[in-house]
Amino acid sequence: MKVIALVQFFTWPGLFLMWFYYSIAVAYHVFGATSATDPRYGDGRDFAGLTLAFYNVVTFAFAFVLPAIANKLGRKLTHSICLFIGALGLISVAFVTDKYMLYACMTCVGIAWASILSMPYAMLSPVLPRDKIGIYMGIFNFFIVLPEIIASLGFKWVMKYVLNNDMLLAVQIGGCLMILASIVCLVFIKENQNEKVDETEAALLEIREERSV
């Protein structure tokens, strides 16, 4: 649980930086806006919004094949690969020369997002005591909230004094954090290769039922 929490701790700031700075970075660096009053600024943010919506479509589609991939490769390796793909998507925004290439970037993020929403819980749930699974999951979710709070409070200082308000660089740093999360996941998580994803899905269903109660 501690190691998976560390993976989450690096993953979620990467997502936070994308949600906060991606649209502005697209407006300035892809659409060539020079200020917030430039018409290209609004066009860029609108198009960025479309690509952000697109990654949710990718997530929905990829969720159907993710269990089969995890059953073959293992949950740890699957999650590590998905995080790395998402990181490449964020980092590659800096190399976009055509706005439609952003859909490819967000496809990568959508793959990662599908895994982020499921694989950490799939890895964690089989090792938790059944009578305290709700408590442990609540504690585990704290490591989603905590890094976002730290990023929201501290990254403005980093943006101003370290990154010179470079929104695109902030998005790339988000990608680097996800690479770090991918490495931690791959190197430090111990996984029983005999566990089946179907068993984990049953445990996750049990968690959902407890939460609904």
TAHU-V634323 format. One record per pair of residues at least 24 apart in sequence whose C-alpha atoms are under 6 Angstrom apart, sorted by sequence separation. I is the first residue (numbers start at 1). J is the second residue. D is the distance in Angstrom with one decimal. If there is no record, write none. Layout:
I/J/D ; I/J/D
//
This chain:
23/48/5.1 ; 86/112/4.8 ; 83/112/5.1 ; 82/112/4.6 ; 79/115/5.9 ; 55/106/5.1 ; 59/110/4.6 ; 63/114/5.7 ; 51/103/5.7 ; 55/107/5.5 ; 58/110/5.1 ; 59/111/5.7 ; 56/110/6.0 ; 55/110/4.4 ; 59/114/4.9 ; 122/200/5.5 ; 91/172/4.5 ; 90/172/5.8 ; 91/175/5.5 ; 90/175/5.1 ; 87/175/4.0 ; 87/178/5.4 ; 87/179/5.9 ; 83/178/6.0 ; 84/179/5.4 ; 84/182/5.9 ; 83/182/5.5 ; 80/182/4.4 ; 80/185/5.8 ; 80/186/5.8 ; 71/197/5.7 ; 9/143/5.7 ; 13/147/5.9 ; 13/148/5.7 ; 5/143/5.9 ; 9/147/5.7 ; 25/167/5.1 ; 25/168/4.9 ; 21/167/5.5 ; 18/171/5.3 ; 17/171/5.7 ; 17/174/5.6 ; 14/174/3.6 ; 14/175/6.0 ; 14/177/5.6 ; 14/178/5.9 ; 10/177/5.5 ; 11/178/5.0 ; 11/181/5.7 ; 10/181/5.2 ; 7/181/4.7
//
